[in-house]
């Protein structure tokens, strides 16, 4: 862990690390439960939202020249309609909410506290504004009997709960991507977690 280097970018400067972040996202999200058959075109469209927001934030971890971990966040008002929709329907003010994007780490680097660091970095970024009342993120819901679910799979629910987040199944979005081994994209249900500040 002593060889790791940390860097952060805000707003349009996140684009400087596009190739590294896209590569990492494609690698990590290929695992269950996302099973994402990644493409650079999809990544470019997804990450453009972050490039366009002046208050978005990326915290990344490198081992040498390789990005081995990263996490992002962005004001919910700058997110896509599919992310905003459940909060609008629930009567929540988008101006009060900061959305946490991915928190990803290559397998060999897990279990060393970087997941905790990712939350600290994002929450610290949000705190500097002094105006937000909630942070949130979402996770895919694959149910309990998906055929690709590994026997030793452990969801992150306990970790997220310890971080002060609560699961809110009434808040959900449909995201679309192509699963590993499939040829066409399909919609997946994403369930939101949030914490009041």
Secondary structure, DSSP 4 states (H G I P E B T S, - for coil): -TTEEEEEEEGGGGGGGHHHHHHHHHHHTTSTTT-B---HHHHHHHHHHHHT-TT-EEEEEEETTEEEEEEEEEEGGGS-HHHHHHHHHTT--GGGEEEEEEEEE-GGGTTSSHHHHHHHHHHHHHHTTS---EEEEEEE---S--TT--TT---SHHHHHHTT-EEEEEEEEEEEEPBTT-SS-EEEEEEEEEEE-
